[in-house]
Amino acid sequence: MPELPEVETVRQGLVQWVTGRSIAAVEVRHPRAVRRHLAGPGHFADVLAGRTVCDVRRRGKYLWLPLDSGDAIVGHLGMSGQLLLQPASAADELHLRVRFRFADDGPELRFVDQRTFGGLSVSCGGAELPAEIAHIARDPMDPEFSDAAFVAALRRRRTEVKRALLDQTLISGVGNIYADEALWRAKLHGSRPTDLLSGPAALRLLGHVRDVLGEATEEGGTSFDALYVNVNGESGYFDRELNAYGREDKPCRRCATPMRREAFMNRSSYSCPRCQPRPRGTLRG
């Protein structure tokens, strides 16, 4: 599933190409793509016709497009969603779900989603911050993110550190890939108890999270297949820089010990047995 770097890459492309443009018409080609818009596909299309996109913003893994009406289009890419800018003359994609045509007859915005786990909706009055995503925490790239508040909240939790990093109400935008990468850099095993992390250790971890997300965004995100692409259909390249995720049995880039894979929440975690030992007893960070 796309994480912060991938979604931010899409946001950067969208803000360049759709800000200030007026929507002429919306075509919903698959109702599941707007299932979160409870008023239905027809209402989704009608309420957007004639509206102007004012900006493109992000909260964690969600995007929203504030409109001149005070409403907002809210989007989540799910497992395979793509927001593509295409000439009107371009052939329809096999999994095209929603098409936005603009009054200037410029490139269309197309929502393509093979698995239809993603979706779009309209948030009434949600231009500033849609109520549907207000519960999601700020991400560490947000200028208003509070390092001190995060560290305090993290150390109050009685959970494992990787579970905490994936908790979007504590810190948003971090998924399985980048959690593993940050933990590798911090030399922490994902099962380390959060309440046993020292303040300095928690701050170091946060710094690594921020560095990983920033570097991945600069590379356009991580693409393991053709499902994640930017608005121009291009893949990201951070997979070449991964130190932990997906590297089972390959030598650790720091100590050359074969990397391990462990089951984690119906997914996998990757770590170095030597650099990231499993916690024992009351080991503190």
C-alpha positions in Angstrom: 0.0 0.0 0.0 1.4 3.5 -0.8 2.8 5.2 2.2 3.7 8.9 2.8 6.5 9.2 0.2 4.3 7.7 -2.6 1.2 9.8 -1.7 3.3 13.0 -1.3 4.8 12.4 -4.7 1.3 12.1 -6.2 0.3 15.3 -4.3 3.2 17.2 -5.7 2.3 16.2 -9.2 -1.4 17.0 -8.7 -0.8 20.4 -7.2 1.1 21.4 -10.3 -1.5 20.2 -12.8 -4.9 20.7 -11.3 -4.7 23.7 -9.0 -6.9 26.6 -10.3 -8.6 24.4 -12.9 -12.4 24.2 -13.1 -14.1 20.7 -13.3 -16.4 20.5 -16.4 -17.7 17.0 -15.8 -17.1 13.9 -13.8 -17.7 10.4 -15.1 -17.9 7.6 -12.5 -17.3 4.3 -14.4 -17.4 2.0 -11.3 -19.6 2.7 -8.3 -17.1 1.0 -5.9 -14.6 3.8 -6.6 -16.9 6.3 -4.8 -18.5 3.9 -2.3 -17.5 6.2 0.6 -19.6 9.0 -1.0 -22.9 7.8 0.6 -25.1 10.0 -1.6 -24.1 7.9 -4.6 -22.2 8.2 -7.9 -24.7 10.6 -9.5 -24.5 13.1 -6.6 -20.7 12.8 -6.6 -20.5 13.8 -10.2 -23.2 16.6 -9.9 -21.8 18.3 -6.8 -18.3 18.6 -8.5 -19.4 19.9 -11.9 -18.4 23.6 -12.2 -16.2 23.6 -9.1 -12.6 24.9 -9.1 -9.8 23.0 -7.4 -8.0 25.4 -5.1 -5.1 23.2 -3.8 -4.0 19.6 -3.2 -3.2 18.7 0.4 -2.3 15.6 2.3 -2.9 14.1 5.8 -0.9 10.9 6.2 -1.8 8.6 3.4 -4.9 10.6 2.4 -5.2 13.3 -0.2 -7.8 16.1 -0.3 -8.5 18.7 -2.9 -10.1 21.8 -1.5 -12.8 23.3 -3.8 -14.1 26.9 -4.2 -17.4 25.7 -2.8 -15.7 25.0 0.6 -16.1 21.3 0.0 -13.2 18.9 -0.8 -12.5 15.8 -2.8 -11.0 13.2 -0.5 -8.9 10.4 -1.9 -7.1 7.2 -0.8 -5.1 5.1 -3.2 -5.6 1.8 -1.4 -3.5 -1.0 -2.7 -3.4 -0.1 -6.4 -5.0 3.3 -6.9 -3.4 5.7 -9.4 -4.2 9.4 -10.1 -3.0 10.0 -13.6 -3.0 13.1 -15.8 -3.8 12.1 -19.4 -4.6 13.8 -22.7 -8.3 13.5 -23.5 -7.2 11.6 -26.6 -5.4 8.9 -24.7 -7.0 5.5 -24.6 -8.9 4.6 -21.5 -7.0 2.5 -19.0 -8.3 -1.0 -18.4 -9.1 -0.2 -14.8 -10.3 3.4 -15.2 -12.8 4.1 -12.4 -13.4 7.9 -12.4 -12.6 10.5 -15.0 -12.4 14.3 -14.4 -12.7 16.6 -17.4 -11.7 20.2 -17.0 -13.2 23.4 -18.6 -9.9 24.3 -20.2 -9.9 21.1 -22.3 -6.4 20.3 -20.9 -5.3 17.0 -19.5 -7.9 14.8 -17.8 -7.5 13.5 -14.2 -8.1 9.8 -14.1 -8.5 7.6 -11.1 -7.3 4.1 -12.0 -7.6 1.3 -9.5 -7.1 -2.4 -10.4 -8.2 -3.8 -7.1 -10.7 -1.1 -6.2 -9.6 -0.9 -2.5 -9.0 2.9 -2.9 -11.7 5.5 -3.4 -12.9 9.0 -3.7 -15.6 11.0 -1.9 -16.7 14.6 -1.4 -16.4 16.0 2.1 -19.1 18.7 2.7 -17.3 21.7 4.1 -14.0 19.9 4.2 -11.8 22.3 2.4 -9.7 23.2 5.4 -9.6 19.6 6.8 -12.2 17.0 6.0 -13.9 15.7 9.1 -13.5 12.1 7.7 -9.7 12.3 8.2 -9.4 14.7 11.1 -8.6 11.8 13.5 -5.4 11.0 11.7 -2.3 12.4 13.3 0.1 14.8 11.6 3.1 13.2 9.9 6.7 14.0 10.8 7.2 16.1 7.6 4.4 18.5 8.7 5.8 21.8 10.0 3.3 21.6 12.9 4.3 18.1 14.0 5.4 18.2 17.6 8.5 16.0 18.3 8.1 16.4 22.1 4.4 15.5 22.0 5.1 12.5 19.9 7.8 11.2 22.1 5.7 11.7 25.2 2.7 9.9 23.6 4.9 7.1 22.3 6.4 6.4 25.8 2.9 6.4 27.3 1.8 3.6 25.1 2.2 0.0 26.3 2.8 -1.6 22.9 5.7 -2.6 20.6 7.5 0.2 18.8 6.7 -1.0 15.3 3.0 -1.2 16.1 3.2 2.3 17.4 4.9 3.6 14.2 2.0 2.1 12.2 -0.7 3.7 14.4 -2.0 6.5 12.2 -3.6 8.2 15.2 -0.1 8.6 16.8 2.0 9.4 13.7 0.7 9.2 10.2 2.1 8.2 6.8 4.4 5.5 8.1 3.7 2.0 6.8 5.5 -1.4 6.9 8.3 -0.6 4.5 9.5 2.7 6.1 8.9 1.4 9.6 11.4 -1.4 8.9 13.9 1.0 7.4 13.7 3.5 10.3 14.1 0.7 12.8 17.1 -0.7 11.0 18.8 2.8 11.1 17.9 3.2 14.8 19.2 -0.4 15.6 15.9 -1.2 17.3 13.9 -4.4 17.0 10.3 -3.8 16.2 9.1 -5.6 19.3 10.9 -3.2 21.7 8.3 -2.0 24.3 7.5 1.7 23.8 7.2 2.4 27.5 10.8 1.2 27.9 12.3 3.5 25.3 14.2 6.4 26.7 13.4 9.9 25.6 16.7 10.3 23.6 16.2 6.9 22.0 12.6 7.8 20.9 13.9 11.1 19.5 16.6 9.3 17.5 14.1 6.9 16.1 11.8 9.8 15.1 14.8 11.4 13.3 15.4 8.2 11.4 11.7 8.0 10.4 11.9 11.6 9.2 15.1 11.0 7.2 13.8 7.8 5.6 10.5 9.5 4.5 12.3 12.5 3.2 14.9 10.5 1.2 12.1 8.2 -0.2 10.1 11.2 -1.3 13.1 12.6 -3.1 13.3 9.3 -5.1 9.6 9.4 -5.9 8.7 6.7 -3.5 9.1 2.9 -3.7 7.8 0.9 -6.6 7.9 -2.9 -6.4 5.5 -3.3 -9.3 3.6 -1.2 -11.9 0.7 -0.4 -9.5 2.3 2.5 -7.8 3.2 5.4 -10.2 3.2 9.2 -10.1 0.7 11.3 -12.0 2.8 10.8 -15.2 2.8 7.1 -14.8 6.4 6.9 -13.6 7.8 4.6 -10.9 9.7 5.6 -7.8 13.2 4.4 -7.2 13.7 4.2 -3.4 13.6 0.4 -3.6 17.3 0.6 -4.7 18.1 2.2 -1.3 16.3 -0.2 1.0 18.4 -1.5 3.8 15.9 -3.8 5.5 12.6 -4.4 3.8 12.5 -7.4 1.5 16.2 -8.3 2.1 15.7 -11.7 3.8 19.0 -13.7 3.9 20.9 -10.9 2.2 23.9 -9.5 4.2 23.1 -6.6 6.4 24.6 -3.5 4.9 26.1 -2.5 8.2 27.5 -5.8 9.7 27.0 -8.4 6.9 24.9 -10.7 9.0 22.1 -12.4 7.0 18.9 -10.4 7.4 15.8 -12.1 8.9 12.1 -12.0 8.1 9.6 -12.4 10.8 5.8 -12.6 10.7 4.1 -9.4 11.9 0.4 -8.5 11.8 -0.3 -10.6 8.7 2.7 -9.0 7.1 6.5 -9.4 7.4 9.1 -7.5 9.3 12.8 -7.5 8.2 15.7 -6.8 10.5 19.3 -7.7 11.3 19.7 -10.3 14.1 23.0 -8.7 15.2 22.2 -5.0 14.9 18.6 -5.3 16.0 18.5 -8.0 18.7 15.1 -8.9 20.1 14.5 -7.3 23.5 14.9 -9.3 26.6 13.7 -8.5 30.1 13.5 -4.8 30.9 16.0 -3.7 28.3 15.9 0.1 27.9 16.7 2.2 24.8 
